[in-house]
Amino acid sequence: MASVEERVKEVTARVLKVDTSKIGRGDQFGADLGAESVQSVELVAMFEEEFGIEMNEDEALSVDTVGSAIDYISKVCQEQGVQV
């Protein structure tokens, strides 16, 4: 199974139409990857679907980099008992 990082990058690439090889942990969803507010909400929904979790929308939308999304999703998965 793919790691949390690989899965976050794959979902991000699909939603934002960016090549996964161009996505780094330090990239900001808005400034570096071009996410607009509608796409940010879509990313949250797609991460929830991909990982089978429910995230606090305000917390999730405050995550601004790929690396912090990986860390946040890992934490939520652990809290909700989801194996990753």
mmCIF file as gemmi writes it, N, C-alpha and C atoms, coordinates in Angstrom:
data_model
loop_
_atom_site.group_PDB
_atom_site.id
_atom_site.type_symbol
_atom_site.label_atom_id
_atom_site.label_alt_id
_atom_site.label_comp_id
_atom_site.label_asym_id
_atom_site.label_entity_id
_atom_site.label_seq_id
_atom_site.pdbx_PDB_ins_code
_atom_site.Cartn_x
_atom_site.Cartn_y
_atom_site.Cartn_z
_atom_site.occupancy
_atom_site.B_iso_or_equiv
_atom_site.pdbx_formal_charge
_atom_site.auth_seq_id
_atom_site.auth_asym_id
_atom_site.pdbx_PDB_model_num
ATOM 1 N N . MET Axp A 1 ? 0.843 -1.185 0 1 0 ? 1 A 1
ATOM 2 C CA . MET Axp A 1 ? 0 0 0 1 0 ? 1 A 1
ATOM 3 C C . MET Axp A 1 ? 0.887 1.247 0 1 0 ? 1 A 1
ATOM 4 N N . ALA Axp A 2 ? 0.435 2.28 -0.675 1 0 ? 2 A 1
ATOM 5 C CA . ALA Axp A 2 ? 1.189 3.526 -0.768 1 0 ? 2 A 1
ATOM 6 C C . ALA Axp A 2 ? 1.23 4.225 0.587 1 0 ? 2 A 1
ATOM 7 N N . SER Axp A 3 ? 2.283 4.984 0.816 1 0 ? 3 A 1
ATOM 8 C CA . SER Axp A 3 ? 2.429 5.721 2.073 1 0 ? 3 A 1
ATOM 9 C C . SER Axp A 3 ? 1.442 6.893 2.098 1 0 ? 3 A 1
ATOM 10 N N . VAL Axp A 4 ? 1.268 7.468 3.285 1 0 ? 4 A 1
ATOM 11 C CA . VAL Axp A 4 ? 0.399 8.643 3.414 1 0 ? 4 A 1
ATOM 12 C C . VAL Axp A 4 ? 0.901 9.74 2.478 1 0 ? 4 A 1
ATOM 13 N N . GLU Axp A 5 ? 2.22 9.936 2.448 1 0 ? 5 A 1
ATOM 14 C CA . GLU Axp A 5 ? 2.792 10.992 1.595 1 0 ? 5 A 1
ATOM 15 C C . GLU Axp A 5 ? 2.453 10.754 0.121 1 0 ? 5 A 1
ATOM 16 N N . GLU Axp A 6 ? 2.635 9.519 -0.348 1 0 ? 6 A 1
ATOM 17 C CA . GLU Axp A 6 ? 2.336 9.217 -1.758 1 0 ? 6 A 1
ATOM 18 C C . GLU Axp A 6 ? 0.858 9.436 -2.061 1 0 ? 6 A 1
ATOM 19 N N . ARG Axp A 7 ? 0.001 9.013 -1.142 1 0 ? 7 A 1
ATOM 20 C CA . ARG Axp A 7 ? -1.447 9.149 -1.36 1 0 ? 7 A 1
ATOM 21 C C . ARG Axp A 7 ? -1.878 10.617 -1.348 1 0 ? 7 A 1
ATOM 22 N N . VAL Axp A 8 ? -1.308 11.418 -0.437 1 0 ? 8 A 1
ATOM 23 C CA . VAL Axp A 8 ? -1.624 12.854 -0.394 1 0 ? 8 A 1
ATOM 24 C C . VAL Axp A 8 ? -1.194 13.514 -1.703 1 0 ? 8 A 1
ATOM 25 N N . LYS Axp A 9 ? -0.001 13.16 -2.181 1 0 ? 9 A 1
ATOM 26 C CA . LYS Axp A 9 ? 0.488 13.743 -3.435 1 0 ? 9 A 1
ATOM 27 C C . LYS Axp A 9 ? -0.376 13.317 -4.624 1 0 ? 9 A 1
ATOM 28 N N . GLU Axp A 10 ? -0.82 12.056 -4.641 1 0 ? 10 A 1
ATOM 29 C CA . GLU Axp A 10 ? -1.664 11.581 -5.741 1 0 ? 10 A 1
ATOM 30 C C . GLU Axp A 10 ? -3.004 12.315 -5.769 1 0 ? 10 A 1
ATOM 31 N N . VAL Axp A 11 ? -3.629 12.476 -4.609 1 0 ? 11 A 1
ATOM 32 C CA . VAL Axp A 11 ? -4.911 13.19 -4.539 1 0 ? 11 A 1
ATOM 33 C C . VAL Axp A 11 ? -4.714 14.649 -4.945 1 0 ? 11 A 1
ATOM 34 N N . THR Axp A 12 ? -3.653 15.263 -4.432 1 0 ? 12 A 1
ATOM 35 C CA . THR Axp A 12 ? -3.359 16.659 -4.767 1 0 ? 12 A 1
ATOM 36 C C . THR Axp A 12 ? -3.156 16.818 -6.269 1 0 ? 12 A 1
ATOM 37 N N . ALA Axp A 13 ? -2.412 15.911 -6.868 1 0 ? 13 A 1
ATOM 38 C CA . ALA Axp A 13 ? -2.157 15.963 -8.311 1 0 ? 13 A 1
ATOM 39 C C . ALA Axp A 13 ? -3.457 15.835 -9.099 1 0 ? 13 A 1
ATOM 40 N N . ARG Axp A 14 ? -4.327 14.922 -8.654 1 0 ? 14 A 1
ATOM 41 C CA . ARG Axp A 14 ? -5.599 14.695 -9.351 1 0 ? 14 A 1
ATOM 42 C C . ARG Axp A 14 ? -6.504 15.932 -9.277 1 0 ? 14 A 1
ATOM 43 N N . VAL Axp A 15 ? -6.622 16.514 -8.093 1 0 ? 15 A 1
ATOM 44 C CA . VAL Axp A 15 ? -7.523 17.655 -7.904 1 0 ? 15 A 1
ATOM 45 C C . VAL Axp A 15 ? -6.98 18.913 -8.577 1 0 ? 15 A 1
ATOM 46 N N . LEU Axp A 16 ? -5.678 19.149 -8.441 1 0 ? 16 A 1
ATOM 47 C CA . LEU Axp A 16 ? -5.088 20.392 -8.95 1 0 ? 16 A 1
ATOM 48 C C . LEU Axp A 16 ? -4.486 20.248 -10.343 1 0 ? 16 A 1
ATOM 49 N N . LYS Axp A 17 ? -4.552 19.043 -10.897 1 0 ? 17 A 1
ATOM 50 C CA . LYS Axp A 17 ? -4.029 18.784 -12.243 1 0 ? 17 A 1
ATOM 51 C C . LYS Axp A 17 ? -2.553 19.187 -12.353 1 0 ? 17 A 1
ATOM 52 N N . VAL Axp A 18 ? -1.769 18.664 -11.388 1 0 ? 18 A 1
ATOM 53 C CA . VAL Axp A 18 ? -0.33 18.913 -11.329 1 0 ? 18 A 1
ATOM 54 C C . VAL Axp A 18 ? 0.369 17.555 -11.346 1 0 ? 18 A 1
ATOM 55 N N . ASP Axp A 19 ? 1.524 17.465 -11.973 1 0 ? 19 A 1
ATOM 56 C CA . ASP Axp A 19 ? 2.3 16.228 -12.001 1 0 ? 19 A 1
ATOM 57 C C . ASP Axp A 19 ? 2.799 15.916 -10.589 1 0 ? 19 A 1
ATOM 58 N N . THR Axp A 20 ? 2.614 14.666 -10.137 1 0 ? 20 A 1
ATOM 59 C CA . THR Axp A 20 ? 3.031 14.298 -8.771 1 0 ? 20 A 1
ATOM 60 C C . THR Axp A 20 ? 4.518 14.547 -8.534 1 0 ? 20 A 1
ATOM 61 N N . SER Axp A 21 ? 5.333 14.416 -9.565 1 0 ? 21 A 1
ATOM 62 C CA . SER Axp A 21 ? 6.778 14.623 -9.395 1 0 ? 21 A 1
ATOM 63 C C . SER Axp A 21 ? 7.106 16.086 -9.099 1 0 ? 21 A 1
ATOM 64 N N . LYS Axp A 22 ? 6.157 16.978 -9.351 1 0 ? 22 A 1
ATOM 65 C CA . LYS Axp A 22 ? 6.379 18.404 -9.117 1 0 ? 22 A 1
ATOM 66 C C . LYS Axp A 22 ? 5.852 18.842 -7.745 1 0 ? 22 A 1
ATOM 67 N N . ILE Axp A 23 ? 5.36 17.898 -6.942 1 0 ? 23 A 1
ATOM 68 C CA . ILE Axp A 23 ? 4.791 18.224 -5.634 1 0 ? 23 A 1
ATOM 69 C C . ILE Axp A 23 ? 5.782 17.843 -4.545 1 0 ? 23 A 1
ATOM 70 N N . GLY Axp A 24 ? 6.173 18.841 -3.745 1 0 ? 24 A 1
ATOM 71 C CA . GLY Axp A 24 ? 7.1 18.6 -2.638 1 0 ? 24 A 1
ATOM 72 C C . GLY Axp A 24 ? 6.449 18.88 -1.299 1 0 ? 24 A 1
ATOM 73 N N . ARG Axp A 25 ? 7.038 18.353 -0.236 1 0 ? 25 A 1
ATOM 74 C CA . ARG Axp A 25 ? 6.47 18.541 1.114 1 0 ? 25 A 1
ATOM 75 C C . ARG Axp A 25 ? 6.354 20.015 1.489 1 0 ? 25 A 1
ATOM 76 N N . GLY Axp A 26 ? 7.258 20.849 1.008 1 0 ? 26 A 1
ATOM 77 C CA . GLY Axp A 26 ? 7.25 22.268 1.368 1 0 ? 26 A 1
ATOM 78 C C . GLY Axp A 26 ? 6.327 23.12 0.519 1 0 ? 26 A 1
ATOM 79 N N . ASP Axp A 27 ? 5.734 22.527 -0.506 1 0 ? 27 A 1
ATOM 80 C CA . ASP Axp A 27 ? 4.857 23.304 -1.396 1 0 ? 27 A 1
ATOM 81 C C . ASP Axp A 27 ? 3.581 23.74 -0.691 1 0 ? 27 A 1
ATOM 82 N N . GLN Axp A 28 ? 3.224 25.001 -0.904 1 0 ? 28 A 1
ATOM 83 C CA . GLN Axp A 28 ? 1.955 25.515 -0.382 1 0 ? 28 A 1
ATOM 84 C C . GLN Axp A 28 ? 0.872 25.228 -1.423 1 0 ? 28 A 1
ATOM 85 N N . PHE Axp A 29 ? -0.292 24.777 -0.943 1 0 ? 29 A 1
ATOM 86 C CA . PHE Axp A 29 ? -1.375 24.437 -1.863 1 0 ? 29 A 1
ATOM 87 C C . PHE Axp A 29 ? -1.778 25.626 -2.731 1 0 ? 29 A 1
ATOM 88 N N . GLY Axp A 30 ? -1.888 26.81 -2.133 1 0 ? 30 A 1
ATOM 89 C CA . GLY Axp A 30 ? -2.31 27.987 -2.886 1 0 ? 30 A 1
ATOM 90 C C . GLY Axp A 30 ? -1.181 28.614 -3.682 1 0 ? 30 A 1
ATOM 91 N N . ALA Axp A 31 ? -0.155 29.083 -2.977 1 0 ? 31 A 1
ATOM 92 C CA . ALA Axp A 31 ? 0.92 29.851 -3.609 1 0 ? 31 A 1
ATOM 93 C C . ALA Axp A 31 ? 1.718 29.037 -4.62 1 0 ? 31 A 1
ATOM 94 N N . ASP Axp A 32 ? 2.045 27.788 -4.288 1 0 ? 32 A 1
ATOM 95 C CA . ASP Axp A 32 ? 2.915 26.996 -5.154 1 0 ? 32 A 1
ATOM 96 C C . ASP Axp A 32 ? 2.165 26.1 -6.141 1 0 ? 32 A 1
ATOM 97 N N . LEU Axp A 33 ? 1.004 25.581 -5.708 1 0 ? 33 A 1
ATOM 98 C CA . LEU Axp A 33 ? 0.289 24.608 -6.547 1 0 ? 33 A 1
ATOM 99 C C . LEU Axp A 33 ? -0.967 25.183 -7.193 1 0 ? 33 A 1
ATOM 100 N N . GLY Axp A 34 ? -1.288 26.435 -6.869 1 0 ? 34 A 1
ATOM 101 C CA . GLY Axp A 34 ? -2.386 27.127 -7.546 1 0 ? 34 A 1
ATOM 102 C C . GLY Axp A 34 ? -3.785 26.774 -7.077 1 0 ? 34 A 1
ATOM 103 N N . ALA Axp A 35 ? -3.923 26.209 -5.882 1 0 ? 35 A 1
ATOM 104 C CA . ALA Axp A 35 ? -5.263 25.853 -5.383 1 0 ? 35 A 1
ATOM 105 C C . ALA Axp A 35 ? -6.049 27.116 -5.058 1 0 ? 35 A 1
ATOM 106 N N . GLU Axp A 36 ? -7.289 27.144 -5.528 1 0 ? 36 A 1
ATOM 107 C CA . GLU Axp A 36 ? -8.209 28.218 -5.164 1 0 ? 36 A 1
ATOM 108 C C . GLU Axp A 36 ? -9.096 27.691 -4.05 1 0 ? 36 A 1
ATOM 109 N N . SER Axp A 37 ? -9.896 28.565 -3.438 1 0 ? 37 A 1
ATOM 110 C CA . SER Axp A 37 ? -10.676 28.156 -2.267 1 0 ? 37 A 1
ATOM 111 C C . SER Axp A 37 ? -11.599 26.978 -2.555 1 0 ? 37 A 1
ATOM 112 N N . VAL Axp A 38 ? -12.215 26.958 -3.716 1 0 ? 38 A 1
ATOM 113 C CA . VAL Axp A 38 ? -13.101 25.84 -4.07 1 0 ? 38 A 1
ATOM 114 C C . VAL Axp A 38 ? -12.308 24.542 -4.137 1 0 ? 38 A 1
ATOM 115 N N . GLN Axp A 39 ? -11.112 24.606 -4.702 1 0 ? 39 A 1
ATOM 116 C CA . GLN Axp A 39 ? -10.266 23.413 -4.802 1 0 ? 39 A 1
ATOM 117 C C . GLN Axp A 39 ? -9.766 22.971 -3.427 1 0 ? 39 A 1
ATOM 118 N N . SER Axp A 40 ? -9.565 23.909 -2.524 1 0 ? 40 A 1
ATOM 119 C CA . SER Axp A 40 ? -9.147 23.548 -1.168 1 0 ? 40 A 1
ATOM 120 C C . SER Axp A 40 ? -10.223 22.713 -0.486 1 0 ? 40 A 1
ATOM 121 N N . VAL Axp A 41 ? -11.477 23.114 -0.643 1 0 ? 41 A 1
ATOM 122 C CA . VAL Axp A 41 ? -12.588 22.356 -0.073 1 0 ? 41 A 1
ATOM 123 C C . VAL Axp A 41 ? -12.669 20.979 -0.737 1 0 ? 41 A 1
ATOM 124 N N . GLU Axp A 42 ? -12.457 20.935 -2.047 1 0 ? 42 A 1
ATOM 125 C CA . GLU Axp A 42 ? -12.472 19.668 -2.772 1 0 ? 42 A 1
ATOM 126 C C . GLU Axp A 42 ? -11.337 18.752 -2.294 1 0 ? 42 A 1
ATOM 127 N N . LEU Axp A 43 ? -10.165 19.335 -2.048 1 0 ? 43 A 1
ATOM 128 C CA . LEU Axp A 43 ? -9.039 18.546 -1.534 1 0 ? 43 A 1
ATOM 129 C C . LEU Axp A 43 ? -9.392 17.899 -0.196 1 0 ? 43 A 1
ATOM 130 N N . VAL Axp A 44 ? -10.004 18.674 0.7 1 0 ? 44 A 1
ATOM 131 C CA . VAL Axp A 44 ? -10.39 18.132 2.009 1 0 ? 44 A 1
ATOM 132 C C . VAL Axp A 44 ? -11.329 16.945 1.823 1 0 ? 44 A 1
ATOM 133 N N . ALA Axp A 45 ? -12.335 17.112 0.963 1 0 ? 45 A 1
ATOM 134 C CA . ALA Axp A 45 ? -13.299 16.031 0.715 1 0 ? 45 A 1
ATOM 135 C C . ALA Axp A 45 ? -12.614 14.807 0.121 1 0 ? 45 A 1
ATOM 136 N N . MET Axp A 46 ? -11.69 15.018 -0.802 1 0 ? 46 A 1
ATOM 137 C CA . MET Axp A 46 ? -10.998 13.898 -1.448 1 0 ? 46 A 1
ATOM 138 C C . MET Axp A 46 ? -10.042 13.198 -0.48 1 0 ? 46 A 1
ATOM 139 N N . PHE Axp A 47 ? -9.393 13.958 0.413 1 0 ? 47 A 1
ATOM 140 C CA . PHE Axp A 47 ? -8.531 13.333 1.43 1 0 ? 47 A 1
ATOM 141 C C . PHE Axp A 47 ? -9.38 12.483 2.372 1 0 ? 47 A 1
ATOM 142 N N . GLU Axp A 48 ? -10.549 12.992 2.761 1 0 ? 48 A 1
ATOM 143 C CA . GLU Axp A 48 ? -11.436 12.227 3.639 1 0 ? 48 A 1
ATOM 144 C C . GLU Axp A 48 ? -11.849 10.921 2.97 1 0 ? 48 A 1
ATOM 145 N N . GLU Axp A 49 ? -12.178 11.011 1.691 1 0 ? 49 A 1
ATOM 146 C CA . GLU Axp A 49 ? -12.589 9.82 0.936 1 0 ? 49 A 1
ATOM 147 C C . GLU Axp A 49 ? -11.42 8.839 0.784 1 0 ? 49 A 1
ATOM 148 N N . GLU Axp A 50 ? -10.265 9.353 0.427 1 0 ? 50 A 1
ATOM 149 C CA . GLU Axp A 50 ? -9.077 8.515 0.204 1 0 ? 50 A 1
ATOM 150 C C . GLU Axp A 50 ? -8.683 7.739 1.457 1 0 ? 50 A 1
ATOM 151 N N . PHE Axp A 51 ? -8.767 8.408 2.614 1 0 ? 51 A 1
ATOM 152 C CA . PHE Axp A 51 ? -8.283 7.794 3.846 1 0 ? 51 A 1
ATOM 153 C C . PHE Axp A 51 ? -9.402 7.227 4.728 1 0 ? 51 A 1
ATOM 154 N N . GLY Axp A 52 ? -10.668 7.478 4.369 1 0 ? 52 A 1
ATOM 155 C CA . GLY Axp A 52 ? -11.776 6.977 5.174 1 0 ? 52 A 1
ATOM 156 C C . GLY Axp A 52 ? -11.856 7.642 6.542 1 0 ? 52 A 1
ATOM 157 N N . ILE Axp A 53 ? -11.616 8.947 6.556 1 0 ? 53 A 1
ATOM 158 C CA . ILE Axp A 53 ? -11.612 9.704 7.815 1 0 ? 53 A 1
ATOM 159 C C . ILE Axp A 53 ? -12.552 10.895 7.707 1 0 ? 53 A 1
ATOM 160 N N . GLU Axp A 54 ? -12.814 11.514 8.858 1 0 ? 54 A 1
ATOM 161 C CA . GLU Axp A 54 ? -13.545 12.781 8.892 1 0 ? 54 A 1
ATOM 162 C C . GLU Axp A 54 ? -12.644 13.803 9.539 1 0 ? 54 A 1
ATOM 163 N N . MET Axp A 55 ? -12.439 14.924 8.826 1 0 ? 55 A 1
ATOM 164 C CA . MET Axp A 55 ? -11.567 15.969 9.342 1 0 ? 55 A 1
ATOM 165 C C . MET Axp A 55 ? -12.406 17.169 9.753 1 0 ? 55 A 1
ATOM 166 N N . ASN Axp A 56 ? -11.899 17.903 10.749 1 0 ? 56 A 1
ATOM 167 C CA . ASN Axp A 56 ? -12.504 19.176 11.118 1 0 ? 56 A 1
ATOM 168 C C . ASN Axp A 56 ? -12.218 20.14 9.961 1 0 ? 56 A 1
ATOM 169 N N . GLU Axp A 57 ? -13.264 20.664 9.344 1 0 ? 57 A 1
ATOM 170 C CA . GLU Axp A 57 ? -13.075 21.46 8.125 1 0 ? 57 A 1
ATOM 171 C C . GLU Axp A 57 ? -12.211 22.695 8.362 1 0 ? 57 A 1
ATOM 172 N N . ASP Axp A 58 ? -12.431 23.404 9.473 1 0 ? 58 A 1
ATOM 173 C CA . ASP Axp A 58 ? -11.637 24.604 9.744 1 0 ? 58 A 1
ATOM 174 C C . ASP Axp A 58 ? -10.157 24.252 9.931 1 0 ? 58 A 1
ATOM 175 N N . GLU Axp A 59 ? -9.892 23.176 10.69 1 0 ? 59 A 1
ATOM 176 C CA . GLU Axp A 59 ? -8.505 22.732 10.879 1 0 ? 59 A 1
ATOM 177 C C . GLU Axp A 59 ? -7.892 22.325 9.549 1 0 ? 59 A 1
ATOM 178 N N . ALA Axp A 60 ? -8.641 21.531 8.778 1 0 ? 60 A 1
ATOM 179 C CA . ALA Axp A 60 ? -8.119 21.024 7.505 1 0 ? 60 A 1
ATOM 180 C C . ALA Axp A 60 ? -7.833 22.16 6.536 1 0 ? 60 A 1
ATOM 181 N N . LEU Axp A 61 ? -8.713 23.149 6.482 1 0 ? 61 A 1
ATOM 182 C CA . LEU Axp A 61 ? -8.51 24.259 5.55 1 0 ? 61 A 1
ATOM 183 C C . LEU Axp A 61 ? -7.385 25.194 5.992 1 0 ? 61 A 1
ATOM 184 N N . SER Axp A 62 ? -6.977 25.111 7.264 1 0 ? 62 A 1
ATOM 185 C CA . SER Axp A 62 ? -5.872 25.952 7.729 1 0 ? 62 A 1
ATOM 186 C C . SER Axp A 62 ? -4.517 25.335 7.409 1 0 ? 62 A 1
ATOM 187 N N . VAL Axp A 63 ? -4.508 24.062 6.995 1 0 ? 63 A 1
ATOM 188 C CA . VAL Axp A 63 ? -3.266 23.388 6.604 1 0 ? 63 A 1
ATOM 189 C C . VAL Axp A 63 ? -2.848 23.948 5.256 1 0 ? 63 A 1
ATOM 190 N N . ASP Axp A 64 ? -1.634 24.51 5.179 1 0 ? 64 A 1
ATOM 191 C CA . ASP Axp A 64 ? -1.283 25.203 3.938 1 0 ? 64 A 1
ATOM 192 C C . ASP Axp A 64 ? -0.185 24.564 3.098 1 0 ? 64 A 1
ATOM 193 N N . THR Axp A 65 ? 0.546 23.591 3.667 1 0 ? 65 A 1
ATOM 194 C CA . THR Axp A 65 ? 1.588 22.942 2.867 1 0 ? 65 A 1
ATOM 195 C C . THR Axp A 65 ? 1.31 21.444 2.736 1 0 ? 65 A 1
ATOM 196 N N . VAL Axp A 66 ? 1.924 20.847 1.742 1 0 ? 66 A 1
ATOM 197 C CA . VAL Axp A 66 ? 1.767 19.406 1.513 1 0 ? 66 A 1
ATOM 198 C C . VAL Axp A 66 ? 2.276 18.627 2.723 1 0 ? 66 A 1
ATOM 199 N N . GLY Axp A 67 ? 3.425 19.033 3.251 1 0 ? 67 A 1
ATOM 200 C CA . GLY Axp A 67 ? 3.996 18.349 4.41 1 0 ? 67 A 1
ATOM 201 C C . GLY Axp A 67 ? 3.099 18.422 5.633 1 0 ? 67 A 1
ATOM 202 N N . SER Axp A 68 ? 2.511 19.595 5.883 1 0 ? 68 A 1
ATOM 203 C CA . SER Axp A 68 ? 1.631 19.72 7.046 1 0 ? 68 A 1
ATOM 204 C C . SER Axp A 68 ? 0.336 18.938 6.819 1 0 ? 68 A 1
ATOM 205 N N . ALA Axp A 69 ? -0.095 18.799 5.572 1 0 ? 69 A 1
ATOM 206 C CA . ALA Axp A 69 ? -1.274 17.97 5.27 1 0 ? 69 A 1
ATOM 207 C C . ALA Axp A 69 ? -0.974 16.505 5.564 1 0 ? 69 A 1
ATOM 208 N N . ILE Axp A 70 ? 0.219 16.053 5.196 1 0 ? 70 A 1
ATOM 209 C CA . ILE Axp A 70 ? 0.626 14.67 5.463 1 0 ? 70 A 1
ATOM 210 C C . ILE Axp A 70 ? 0.618 14.415 6.971 1 0 ? 70 A 1
ATOM 211 N N . ASP Axp A 71 ? 1.2 15.348 7.726 1 0 ? 71 A 1
ATOM 212 C CA . ASP Axp A 71 ? 1.257 15.201 9.185 1 0 ? 71 A 1
ATOM 213 C C . ASP Axp A 71 ? -0.145 15.237 9.79 1 0 ? 71 A 1
ATOM 214 N N . TYR Axp A 72 ? -0.969 16.18 9.336 1 0 ? 72 A 1
ATOM 215 C CA . TYR Axp A 72 ? -2.328 16.326 9.874 1 0 ? 72 A 1
ATOM 216 C C . TYR Axp A 72 ? -3.168 15.08 9.575 1 0 ? 72 A 1
ATOM 217 N N . ILE Axp A 73 ? -3.11 14.6 8.349 1 0 ? 73 A 1
ATOM 218 C CA . ILE Axp A 73 ? -3.893 13.415 7.962 1 0 ? 73 A 1
ATOM 219 C C . ILE Axp A 73 ? -3.415 12.191 8.739 1 0 ? 73 A 1
ATOM 220 N N . SER Axp A 74 ? -2.112 12.058 8.918 1 0 ? 74 A 1
ATOM 221 C CA . SER Axp A 74 ? -1.57 10.946 9.708 1 0 ? 74 A 1
ATOM 222 C C . SER Axp A 74 ? -2.11 10.989 11.131 1 0 ? 74 A 1
ATOM 223 N N . LYS Axp A 75 ? -2.147 12.189 11.716 1 0 ? 75 A 1
ATOM 224 C CA . LYS Axp A 75 ? -2.643 12.368 13.088 1 0 ? 75 A 1
ATOM 225 C C . LYS Axp A 75 ? -4.129 12.002 13.17 1 0 ? 75 A 1
ATOM 226 N N . VAL Axp A 76 ? -4.93 12.478 12.206 1 0 ? 76 A 1
ATOM 227 C CA . VAL Axp A 76 ? -6.365 12.19 12.211 1 0 ? 76 A 1
ATOM 228 C C . VAL Axp A 76 ? -6.608 10.687 12.032 1 0 ? 76 A 1
ATOM 229 N N . CYS Axp A 77 ? -5.847 10.062 11.15 1 0 ? 77 A 1
ATOM 230 C CA . CYS Axp A 77 ? -5.987 8.614 10.949 1 0 ? 77 A 1
ATOM 231 C C . CYS Axp A 77 ? -5.699 7.867 12.253 1 0 ? 77 A 1
ATOM 232 N N . GLN Axp A 78 ? -4.655 8.284 12.953 1 0 ? 78 A 1
ATOM 233 C CA . GLN Axp A 78 ? -4.292 7.647 14.215 1 0 ? 78 A 1
ATOM 234 C C . GLN Axp A 78 ? -5.4 7.848 15.252 1 0 ? 78 A 1
ATOM 235 N N . GLU Axp A 79 ? -5.91 9.091 15.345 1 0 ? 79 A 1
ATOM 236 C CA . GLU Axp A 79 ? -6.98 9.394 16.311 1 0 ? 79 A 1
ATOM 237 C C . GLU Axp A 79 ? -8.241 8.579 16.032 1 0 ? 79 A 1
ATOM 238 N N . GLN Axp A 80 ? -8.52 8.343 14.737 1 0 ? 80 A 1
ATOM 239 C CA . GLN Axp A 80 ? -9.748 7.647 14.355 1 0 ? 80 A 1
ATOM 240 C C . GLN Axp A 80 ? -9.531 6.149 14.147 1 0 ? 80 A 1
ATOM 241 N N . GLY Axp A 81 ? -8.333 5.67 14.452 1 0 ? 81 A 1
ATOM 242 C CA . GLY Axp A 81 ? -8.054 4.248 14.368 1 0 ? 81 A 1
ATOM 243 C C . GLY Axp A 81 ? -8.04 3.687 12.956 1 0 ? 81 A 1
ATOM 244 N N . VAL Axp A 82 ? -7.655 4.538 12.005 1 0 ? 82 A 1
ATOM 245 C CA . VAL Axp A 82 ? -7.586 4.108 10.602 1 0 ? 82 A 1
ATOM 246 C C . VAL Axp A 82 ? -6.151 3.701 10.3 1 0 ? 82 A 1
ATOM 247 N N . GLN Axp A 83 ? -5.976 2.467 9.797 1 0 ? 83 A 1
ATOM 248 C CA . GLN Axp A 83 ? -4.639 1.984 9.435 1 0 ? 83 A 1
ATOM 249 C C . GLN Axp A 83 ? -4.171 2.663 8.151 1 0 ? 83 A 1
ATOM 250 N N . VAL Axp A 84 ? -2.924 3.158 8.169 1 0 ? 84 A 1
ATOM 251 C CA . VAL Axp A 84 ? -2.352 3.76 6.945 1 0 ? 84 A 1
ATOM 252 C C . VAL Axp A 84 ? -0.994 3.164 6.676 1 0 ? 84 A 1
